[in-house]
Amino acid sequence: MISPVPVIAIDGPSASGKGTVAKLVAQKLGFHYLDSGSIYRTIAYTSHQQNISWNNEIMLIKILEKAVLSFKNDQILLNGKDVSEAIRTEEAGRGASEVAVHKKLRAAILGFQRDFEKSPGLVSEGRDMASVVFPHACMKIFLTASTQIRAERRYKQLISKGNSVNMDSVLDEIILRDERDLKREISPLLKTEDAIEIDTDTLSISDAVDKITHLYSLKSQTS
Ligand code: C5P
């Protein structure tokens, strides 16, 4: 499929920095932005609120069908209510990775994600942006960082938000999430053959953003 709209697909493991980087790349290029993880997080959060198990695929799909999910500036609205903070907890993240294993649920989310592909362009981030949702993306980035560095980042982020956590449990959670995202049968986290890998261990957020926008400007000159 040849898309007239440029899509930059950014995938990577938890706490690789892809959320912040993708948002800034979108701002810099004046493109739309899709944080696909927030969809899975919202489903996990809502099902937890309604005492519905993360294993109950049929009920999770029902939740999705009833939910009106929208993005407004930096806010994620569920039926008009701001859930941006509520879905950022470690529990919602764990739930997201549990609901994300369901094949029919993932299929039901596909169209919603693809609707973000609008002029003048889209920067989307997640686990399967390059492999499944936007396989025709004009640029595919795989953002990585070592497990230790990612755990340190997540730890600092949680502490700065006033959470009481310890480093060992944050590290364990990252390892568990990686395992689940890499090993699941449907749409696992993977680096596609045509993706450019960027390791952010020693790269600042702004360096990563500059690198991606530079690569994109080179790409647009040659295509
Ligand atoms: O990116 P974020 O940490 O918000 O994603 C939460 C979880 O949602 C991930 O651990 C992953 O299991 C799931 N996810 C996914 N596919 C995506 C985005 C997120 O399976 N495209």
Boltz pocket constraint, residues with backbone or C-beta under 6 A from the ligand:
constraints:
  - pocket:
      binder: B
      contacts: [[A, 14], [A, 15], [A, 36], [A, 37], [A, 38], [A, 40], [A, 41], [A, 92], [A, 93], [A, 96], [A, 97], [A, 98], [A, 100], [A, 125], [A, 126], [A, 127], [A, 128], [A, 129], [A, 177], [A, 181], [A, 187]]
      max_distance: 6.0
